[in-house]
């Protein structure tokens, strides 16, 4: 220990602390804004004297506006590639019968199954498609137009979901410099309080900004770009992005897959979340409740801030079936599932690779998480244990740490990108080694197979905890560092026939 | 205890902590934003260790704070004309020093050298492992040594 260096750093820290400003007042007013539906969240800002701010006029802006049918009929128009005239309104055209293309997109509705921030319905993504009977020259713009038409004109239908957008209105869509303009009639501004209006805006913004190429939008009312939604005084000036509306969301928004999507393995599960320590769990189940895949991932930010998350999850299924993709957080209090978002989807069969019923053919050793154990077979999810720079780089790529420089705790990172499960035969006389601190320092101790199996649930599946988050861990589990949890990694050693001959717990500091 | 009482109890410490993370200019904003989000989050009512949770929220908020902001401030302060020189209480050299550290390293330094917490206590305050704290501290010390020896 370099005392002189320590005292210099201490002095530097004290000098820094003496620069600290006064504590800001309790953010009471803003809190009211967050919690009271009648005033909505901090952004977009509510301005009650909204009319005084006026509105910008769209005239002269080189933007192609496409307008859906003024009736409630679904629009089938796509932007003709040659139509680049300014401020033109393109009306619905009749197209020959015969579908030659289709678009796929998400539409955002409200669901009672997902509790929103104020106890009201949460925002959910629904997968829809639109057939086209003429070639689609620009798939993204076509999908954008179809998505907004589906949102505003088609509505939720009999899906059991809700929309806060008034029925029977039309929508126009334009794109200029990568910014989408969504034109709506004055009726869009009427009806409902500000909470409903925020939901309404959020539905439009999330639907209009779903494509990476077009991630910002402006609102236009009757052909004029507006800064304020006048009925509720909600400022919508400048390009609106999803970031402006995150505080309206429940803690977990699932963007992918969307409700009703037909998915194949691997499924990309992704969205945004603001959950404790950014820790998320996911599960793919069949409608009958069989778990096809599950695991954990991290958002890029958490505990008070919003972060993105995305994870590729493979599953194995022989025939197509209805199922669910579920994303949730575990309560920091007691580990129970909270903020659960579960979307019904169609899981296609044979999407995943055929499960190997025999293990790695070569003798060797690998680290894995165990999803099912018995005296004769274990189901393993192989992982990779990295250290040093390799660990930091991988953890950064996976969004576990904010930068490579930040470094992973304890200089190791267990990467588990491939959730493919393998059923492995356990050799007679297998050795099980668990880590214990009973001797005063952490060391491996051989335990009988039965004793190890008793650490798991009665059905042989692990307890739904990470090794360090077990709330109250009764005997006989004490002292084995969460050996029976799903977060406990094990080194598996195979013989030449691929049978598991040793199962050794990896200690996690 | 109400949110306001919890806030009043910890606000001064949080602002000092935030000053260590993002500098004095943006510390109040970072604390306000972090507390606003925390008190408005649905999980807040289940939190038992308010202080640790708020510290982590401030740390997370600071991490999303633009890292170049402090560097820009230091550059502006150094370039300032004497007439518009920074007030005496702003110590540009100190800010330049912490700019050399990652946000995690700054957190470890502030909690260790200002709050006198042992690595284990820093770890539980920030919700990371003790090994992680020790590593951040070691790197911070190494970088600051280079700087102080210059």
Interface residues (C-beta under 8 A of the other chain):
Chain A: X2 X5 X6 X8 X9 X10 X12 X13 X14 X15 X16 X17 X18 X19 X20 X21 X22 X23 X24 X26 X27 X28 X30 X31 X34 X35 X42 X117 X247 X251 X274 X275 X276 X277 X301 X302 X303 X304 X305 X329 X331 X332 X333 X338 X339 X402 X403 X405 X406 X407 X408 X409 X410 X411 X509
Chain B: X3 X4 X7 X8 X11 X12 X14 X15 X16 X19 X20 X23 X24 X27 X28 X29 X31 X32 X34 X35 X36 X37 X38 X39 X40 X41 X42 X43 X46 X47 X48 X53 X56 X57 X60 X61 X63 X64 X89 X90 X91 X94 X95 X97 X98 X102 X103 X104 X109 X110 X113 X114 X127 X128 X129 X130 X131 X132 X135 X136 X139 X140 X141 X144 X145 X148
